[in-house]
Amino acid sequence: MVETASLPPAVTVCNAYGHETAMAEYAVMAMLVWSHRYFDIAVAFRGGSWRDSGVMNGPLHRELVELTVGIVGLGQVGRETATRAAALGCHVLGANRTIGEPPPGVARVFPLAELDRMLPLCDVLALCVGLAPETRGLLDARRFALMKRDAFLINVGRGPVADEDALFAALRDGMIGGAALDTWYRYRPPRNSHPALAPSVSRIAQRRHDAALLGLDRGNGTPARCRRGAQHRPLHPRREAAARRRDDLNLRREGMS
């Protein structure tokens, strides 16, 4: 934050815009990747598993329509995010330091001081607020506990808006469903510089990696039912192409019968 009182009288302070579109699109992209389980499906498919395919009666993914998206900070980035989320059929709430008429796409605006009232309502929470004394550590352990256990956090504001230790603990302990971070705490940090970083990320990644490779049901950890041979090592490109041609030929034959 710039303390204007400390600047010489002749200095002009300008606020640069132009990045709000890209950041709002990132937030929407993160919501789609999360709701459609893109990473889980991609990892499983690259590992040779078809368990997530509808042909194999795989699990259904979530849809963004009618989900509640909470946006903290209704500046340029927050407004653009709200417009896109509303266009996808989301119910959009906002929390802001100053209260006025809700911007386009936003159903209701909470004072930032009443953020606790908004958090339990949100399926997705997007942090689009700048870093200031009143926003540093805005999401702490107490507020993570107020969120839904499957809520998804997106931070396109500043890293320290979400307390670093509390965020990793929330991910590690399953207090929230996941997080997409477009901003960090210390850039180019030393390897394993944060004491909670390595265990938190490794446990989450390993759990998802094992589930993809072993075909575990993420709800209870039991083996998921799948067609025999559905999980296998990836084929050599030539063998894969031959298998596709064979499948196409079989489909054509079935269509002619």
Buried (B, 14 or more C-beta within 10 A) or exposed (E): EEEEEEEEEEEEEEEEEEEBEEBBEBBBBBBBBBBBBEEBBEBBBEBBBBBBBEEBEBBEBBEBEEBBBBBBBBBBBBBBBBBBBBEBEBBBBBBBBEBEEBBEBBEEBBEBEEBEEBBEBBBBBBBBBEBEEEBEBBBEBEBBEBBBEEBBBBBBBBBBBBBBBBBBBBBBEEBBBBBBBBBEBEEEEEEEEBEBBEEBBEEBEEBBEEBBBEBBEEEEEEEBEBEEEBBEEEEEEEEEEEEEEEEEEEEEEEEEE
